[in-house]
Amino acid sequence: MSATELPTPLTDLSQGASPLDYGSQDLSRIRTALDGSLFLFCRFIFNYQDLSPTLHGALCQYIEEWGHNDDFKRIMTQIPREFFKTSVGTRANALWQITKEPSKPVAIFNERDTNAKKWLKSIRDVVQSNLLFQQVYRDLLPPGIAKEDSRSTPRWWKWSDEQLDFEGRDIGEPEASISAHGIEAATTGGHWPKLILDDLISVKHKQSEPEMERAREWVRNHVYLMRPAELGLAYVNCTPWTFHDIYRMMLSDFEYKLYRRHALEMSDGTPSLAGDSIFPTKLTTTKLRSMYHRDPFTFNCLPASSRITLTDWTHKRIDEVQIGDSVVGFAPGKNVQKHLLQPTVVTGIASTTAPVYRYILEDGKSVCCTEDHKWYRKHNAGTGG
């Protein structure tokens, strides 16, 4: 059976059957199917009906390998924003991990603890409202959580937007089954077998080197939050902001294994503006291309090794340019007026991954860039310059 294929009881559920109609044998079959497929868990427990088997099915299969061998102890997935990466990789995945290994607590980290708490609240809401989860995983439910359970939940039981405890935890385990944290808050004293690190940086880090450095410092020490220290499991669920961001450091210094998808891809997975949307029900190919035409600099770039001219006429590799550097820019001329060179202060840095082409000029020199990169000309097009 494939990761997205439905066993008969789940097929019946998708056609309107109630979980209350099933006996222990059918519930056992459903649990086996859900334990073996994060994609099915997303669909039937979190009710994510818009997921794509080709995009999210493949993403789920990659996440399912997490921790199965030494090569998958530290993994990273990079998926475009708005493509349900947090829904699948963080919210559903955290609960799915607990259903499979309830004795191994999961800590969710985000740039802000308020975001992580919202995600934990959504997990709590699913557990409290999803009848299928309550029937299949009743052995993991705290007292008083199931709809038919008239018991009161003990006051000392951790069941909030910050911490969730499930049955199956080891006696004496100091950490909650699932907990929410922000990297800006102190987390000293906590150690977890599994870390889920979702979007540890945002646009403010892109615009501020001190903010980015604080995030880098957290990353340098994140391995000591693992249990065992430096040897636990960590999953990074992210979309990069800049070439210099922390994810590049995590890949190079901490040997994370990367799975990456791009908004527009060719049939072989190569990123290209000529490709098709990987999630057309969310953003069509036409929509993505129109986004490109509105803001081509979101898509076009130079290789990391390209040399940029600073306003003191020295040069610096583009991957070494920092916010606050003054580079040579230009003001576009109107009609037949010349473009004017002018100093430009860097206020933000971004990066992407795309095919790079080498163009040979008439004098034999060459330049490397993406296929539609914009270039300064001595005169604008109306002068023939």
N, C-alpha and C positions, 0 to 999 in steps of 0.2 A: 504494500500500500504506500502511495506517495505521501509527502508531507501535507498535501492539500486535499487528498482524497477522503471522502466521508465514509465511516462505517455506518451500517444500517441505522442504529439508534440516532446518530447525529443527523442523518438524512431525514428521519422522521421529525426530529426537532425543527429542522429548517422548514418543514412543511406544516408546522403548527402543533405538533405533539407537546405534551407537558412533561417536564422531568418527573412529576409525581406519578406518571403512568408506568414508570420503569421499575423492574425488580432489581435485585442485587446483581444478577448476572449481566444485565444490560448496562447498569451503572458502572460495573467493573470494566466492561468493554469501552465505555466512553472515557473512563479515567485512563485506560491504557492509550487510547488515541490522543487525548489531550496531553498526557505526559510525554508523548513522543513527537508532538508537533506544536511549537510555539505559535505557528500560523493559525491552527485550529483553536488554540487557547484564546488568541486575540479575537477570533470571530465569534466564538460561542460563549466565552466568559465576559469579555469586554464589549461584545456586540459591535466590533469594528467591521462593518459590512462593506465598506468601500475599498478595502485593501486589494492590491493587485497581486495575483499569484506570481507573476514574473518579477515584480520589484520586491514586494514585501515577503513573498514566499522564499525568494533567494536570500533576503536579509535574515529572515528567521532561521533558515538552515545554517547560515554562518554563525549566528549567535548560539545555536544549539551545540556547536562544537566547543564553546567556551569551557575550559577546564578539563577537557577530555584527555589532553596530553600536554607536555611541557611547551609545545609550540603555541598552544592556545590558552596559556595562563593569563596573558595580557593581550587583549584584542581591542581594536578601534574600528568603528564604522563611521564613515563620513557620507551623509545623505543630505541633499538640498533641504533647506528650510521649507516648512509647510507640507512636507511629504510624510507626515505621521511618524517621524523617527523617534520622538519621545513617547508617543502612544505605544509603539511596538517595543522599542529597545529599553525603555525605562519603566513605564507603568506596568505594562503586561508582563514584561520579562522579570521584574522584581517579584511579583506574586508567583509567577510560574516557577521561579527558582525555589521558592519556599515550598510549593506543593511537591516538588521532587526531593528536596533535601531540607526538611523543616528544622534540622538541628544546626544549620549553617546560616547565621544571620546575614542580612544584606543591608548595606548602608548606601543611600542615594545622596550624592553630592551635586550641587549646582552652584553657580556663581552666588546666588542669593538663597537663603534658607526659606524665604517666603514661597519661591517657586517649588522647591523640593517638598514643602509642606502641602502645597496644592496638589501635587502629584500623589502624595501619600493619602490625602483626603479622597482623591478619586479612587484609589485602591480600596480604601475602607468602604466607600459607597458601593463599590461592586460587590464586595464580600457580603455586605448587609442586604443587598437587594437582588442579587442574581440567584435565582432558585436552583439553577443547574449547578452552580458552584457549591451551594449548600447541600445538595443531595449527593454530589460526587465526592466532595472533600469534607464531609461532616466530621471526620475524625480530627481535622485540623482546626475546627471552629472553636473559639472561646465560648464559655458559658453565656447563654442569653443572647447570642448573636443571630442564630437561625430564626426564621420567622415563626416556627412552631415551638421554639424553645422558650418556655415560660420562666426559666431561671433568671436571676439577676446577675449581671456581670460584676464580679468582685471589684470593689473600689481600687484595689491595688493592681488590677490587671491593666497593662499598658494597651490602651485603645484610643488613640487620639490622632491629630494631624501631624504629630511629631514622632510617635512610636506606635507600632502595632506588634502585638504578641500573638502567636498562634500556638496551638497544642503541638507537641512534638519537639519542643526545645529541650535541650539538655538541662538536667537539674544543676542549678548554680550558674547557668549562662548569664553573664552580666549585661549582654547587649540584647536589645529588642529584636524580634524576628526581622522586621523592616523598620528602618529609621531614616529621618530626613535631616539634611545638614546643608549649610552654606559654607563656602570656603572662606568667607570673610569673618566667620565666627570661630571661636576657639573650639577645637574638638579633641583636646588633650585627654588622654585616658581611655579613649575608645579604640578598639581593634576589632576588625571584622574579617571573616573568611572571604567575603565577596564585596567588592566595591563597584558601584555603578556611578560613573562620573559623566554627567550630562551637561553639555554647554557650560564649561567652567569660566568662560569669558564672554563678553558682549561687546557692543559697539564702544562703550566707554574705554575698554582696554585698547581697542583699535586706535582711539584718539588720544590716549595718554600713556606715555612710556612708563611713568611711575606706577600706574594701575597695572600695566602688563607685567612689570617686574614683581609686583606683589603676588600676582597669579603664578609667575614662574617660581617664586620662592615656595609657594604652597606645593607646587608640583614636585619640586626637588625633595620634599619631605613626605609626599603622599605614600611612599612605599612603607613607611613606618606605621601607617594606619592599618596595614594588612596584618592578617593573622594566618601563618607566622609572618613576622616582619620581613618584608622584601620578597616573600615567597607565596603570598596569598593570591587570589584571583582578582583581576581588575578589568572592567569593561568601560571604554570611553565611547560615548555616543555624542557625536559633535558635528558641527559645520564650521570649517575654518573661517577666521576673519581676516587674517593677514599672513604674509609669508613668515614673519618673525613670531607668530603666536606660539602658545605653549604646546600645541599639538605636534608641531615640528620637533620640538625638544623631546617630547615623550616618545616619538618614533625613533629618534636618533640615540637618545641617552638611556631610554628605558626599554627599548626593543619591543614596542607594541607591534602586533601583527595587524596590518591595515586592510580593510575592505572599503572600497570607495565607489560611489555611483555619481553620475553627472546628470544634470537636468536634461540635456540633449545628447544622445549617443547614437552612433552608427550601429548597425546590426551586430557587429563584432565587439561592441562595448566601448569603442574608441570615442572620446568626447569630441563633438563637432557641431558647429552651427548648422551643418547640412544634415544632421541626424534628426531623430524623432524624440519626442518627449517620453521619458521613462514612466511617467504617471499621467497619461493624457486625460483621465477623468478628473484630475485636479487642476493641471495646467496643460492645455493643449500645445501642440507644436507651434501652431500659429500664434498663440498667446506668448509663448517664450520668445519667439522670433520678434514679435512686436516689442517686447521688453528690451530686446537687444537694440532695436532701432531707436528706441527712446533714450537708451543709455548704453551706447556701445562699449564704453570704458569698463562696464561691469564684466564684459566678456573678453575684451582684447588686452593683450599684455605682451611683455618682453620676457625672455628667459632670465632667470635669477642672476646670471653672470653678466648681464648687460651693464655697460658703464654709463652713468648719468652725469651730465655736466652741472656742476654747482655754480653759484653766482660769483665765486672767486676764481672760476675757470679751472678749478681742479675737477677730478673725476672720482666717482664712487660707484661700486657695484650696486645695482638696483636692490639687491637683497640686503644691503647694508644701510640703505637710506632710512633715516629715522624721522619721526614726527618732530617738526621744528627746523629741519634742514631747509636751506634756501637753495632752490634749483632754478635753472634757466627755463622759464616758460614763455608763452607768447599770448598776445591779445589778437584775435582774428581781425583782419582788415575788412572794411565794408566796401562792397562793389569792387573797384579796381585798386583800392588802397592796399599797401603792403601790410603783412602781418608784422607786429612789433614785438621784439623780444622784451621780456620784463622778468624781474625776479619774482619767484613764486614760493611761498612758504608751504611746506608739506603739512597738511592738517589731518591726513588719514592715510592708512596703508591697507591695501587689500591684495589678495592673491587668489589664483585659481590654477587648475591643471588642465591643459589643452595641448593639442598637437602644435609643434613649432616648425616653421618652414624657413629654409635658407634661400634668400633672394639674391641673385647675382646682378650687380649693377653694371652700367655700360663701361665703367673704368676698371672692371674686374674685381672691385671690392664687393663684399657681401654683407648682408644683415639678416639676423634671425628674429622672427616675431610670429605671432599668431596670424592667421590668414587675412584678417580684416583690420589690422592695427592701423591707427591714424598717424600720419607723419606731418611734421612741419615742413612747409615749402617756403622758399625765399619770398615769393609773391603768391597771392592767392590765385585760384584757377582762372579768374577773369583776365589776368595779365599775360598768361602763357608762360609764367615764370617757373 
